[in-house]
Amino acid sequence: MIELIVNKSNDTKIIAAVENGKLVEIYEENEQSQKARNEGNIYLGIVKDIIPGMQAAFVDIGTEKNSFIHLKDILDKIDESKENINPKIDISDIIKTGQKLLVQVKKDSNLQKGARVSTHINLPSKYIALMPNTDIVTISQKITDSKEKERLVKLVKENLSKGNGAIIRTSAIGKEQEIIEDIKNIEAKWEKIEISFKNDKGNKPKLIAKSENIVEKMLIDLPENSIQKITINNKKDYEKMLEFKEKKSYLKSTEIELIEDQDILDKYDVEKEIAKLENRKIWLKCGGFITIDKTEALTAIDVNTGKYTGTKNVEQTIYKVNEEATIEIAKQLRLRDIGGIIIIDYIDMKDEKNKEKIENLLKE
């Protein structure tokens, strides 16, 4: 059972996913961060400067810093798995200064750089992610049954409009009519975006479509029927969620409860768990511990035996620490939303079977 807790206090909103009483995902949203969070937003952008030496350009999307676009994010996408660009193609021949572009923010800006944008739009929905202006239909790697893969690809191709592609999501397994409805709804959204862009007669950047807020994104991404309850402490957010539920068939069985004007984070000791996320060192039940160090290039995780002395069998002692560490590492990666390159320095084991068990446990 997963319960979402949406706790608003002053201008800050904490969104927590609790599974079987344990915190598994946590996000913080406030007025300032909402303004700064542009990832997924779709803009009418104006090309400002072209940098031929980098095969890139700066695009004004109306934010404080101009965004950055690379040639590969302008050219038509032919194959999801390939990014090779013909070296003879010059970005100056593809776009011009002052030109309007319909772009989506793929990576938010930071203190050093503006946002990274692309003309390759991706509109996520429950069962598919729509990719306009391409004929690519691909499928989640988590769907392994060959017959089901074949059925889903055929179904989606038959119902997509010409000129649209899609990524079929894991939640599509076993669905048919729901996928057809999903395609209709997301294509209608894309049509409105396209019309808004084409009908704009001005020469200024503007926001055309906002991405989903954090709660909506979680509801789309989490498996269907896994969210049994959403508890909210703010009436305005509660009413919005009721409206959202009315439009989404996959939320029919989800209970939505309002506990007004109370701090509901202490329900599952969420505040204590949030405080732990600041810690570099995390202790394991056996007495060992892991350390998590983030750098700009990668995240390094070190496993240590700590206070655990175990049995007389050294190999078994080390395996026990590595086993507990593996489960905790997987939990922390999700909780802290860590991506990119992750290096785990396990305690060395001699037994190849034990190494295989740890590897399989981490995958699981």
ABEGO torsion letter per residue (X at the ends): XBBBBBBBBEABBBBBBBBGGBBABBBBBBAAAAAABABGBBBBBBBABBBAAAGBBBBBAGBABBBBBBAAAABBBABAABABBBAABBAAAABBBGBBBBBBBABBBBAABBBBBBABBBBBBAABBBBBGBABBBBBAABABAAAAAAAAAAAAAABBBGBBBBBBAAABGBAAAAAAAAAAAAAAAAAAAAAAAABABABBBBABBBBBAAAAAAAABBBGABABBBBABAAAAAAAAAAAAABAAAAABBBBBBBGBBAAAAAGAAAAAAAAABABBBBAAGBBBBBBBBAABBBBBBBAEABAEBABAAAAAAAAAAAAAAAAAAAAAAAGBBEBBBBBBBBBABAAAAAAAAAAAAX
